[in-house]
Amino acid sequence: MDKVDETNLLQYIIPSDLKSFGLIPEIIGLLPALTHRNPLDADTLRAILTEPKNSIIKQYQKLFKMDGIDFSINEKALQYIVGKAVEYKLGARGLRSLCEAILTDAMFELPGTEEKELKITAKYAENKIKKSTLKKLKAVS
């Protein structure tokens, strides 16, 4: 017998599991196929955060630039964000939530001030996450 991958049990779901979970057979019959996705690893999340032409970080750089603010984020801060996304099991969409929790205050407070540069460090990101309600999103294993 093959070894069961206990880190991703969703790959083993069959229609009868959905029925025992509470879905009615009429709904299950309308599903053309059951499928699962493997969780994203830290390297993939890091790439999603920074590499595409319209990556989350590049979007924030453009938003801050519109207000005349040079935005930068160091490597340790990126690692912290990715680490929290993995820890909370938020996936790629969770990256935006984490970035918003870290950057929203600055987006509203910095424009109109003399401040023309924003450098995000891991310590800054950690302080913002601690003050946010995102820690409540942490998935229970």
RAGIPE-V750825 format. One record per residue. SS is DSSP state (~ for helix, > for strand, _ for the rest). PSI is psi in radians with two decimals (* if undefined). Layout:
ss/psi
SS/PSI
SS/PSI
This chain:
ss/psi
_/2.44
_/2.65
_/2.41
_/2.25
_/1.70
_/-0.17
_/-0.26
_/1.22
~/-0.32
~/-0.42
~/-0.25
~/0.09
_/2.40
_/2.87
~/-0.63
~/-0.48
~/-0.71
~/-0.65
~/-0.76
~/-0.38
~/-0.38
_/-0.07
_/2.47
_/2.61
~/-0.55
~/-0.66
~/-0.76
~/-0.66
~/-0.41
~/-0.24
_/2.04
_/-0.52
_/2.54
_/2.35
_/2.93
_/2.86
_/2.47
_/2.50
_/2.57
_/2.46
_/3.03
~/-0.68
~/-0.72
~/-0.75
~/-0.69
~/-0.74
~/-0.73
~/-0.66
~/-0.55
~/-0.44
_/-0.73
_/2.78
_/-0.63
_/0.68
_/2.82
~/-0.79
~/-0.74
~/-0.60
~/-0.76
~/-0.65
~/-0.75
~/-0.71
~/-0.77
~/-0.64
~/-0.59
~/-0.43
_/0.20
_/0.45
_/2.22
>/2.05
>/2.32
>/2.70
>/2.30
_/2.94
~/-0.69
~/-0.60
~/-0.71
~/-0.76
~/-0.66
~/-0.80
~/-0.82
~/-0.74
~/-0.72
~/-0.67
~/-0.68
~/-0.81
~/-0.76
_/-0.11
_/0.84
_/-0.32
~/-2.86
~/-0.69
~/-0.51
~/-0.41
~/-0.73
~/-0.73
~/-0.74
~/-0.78
~/-0.70
~/-0.73
~/-0.59
~/-0.65
~/-0.23
~/-0.80
~/-0.81
~/-0.64
~/-0.54
~/-0.49
~/-0.63
_/-0.74
_/2.38
_/-0.05
_/3.11
_/-0.24
_/2.17
_/0.18
>/2.39
>/2.01
>/2.06
>/2.18
_/2.96
~/-0.66
~/-0.75
~/-0.85
~/-0.76
~/-0.75
~/-0.72
~/-0.70
~/-0.69
~/-0.60
~/-0.26
_/3.03
_/0.10
~/-0.48
~/-0.33
~/-0.30
~/-0.14
_/2.17
_/2.46
_/2.22
_/*
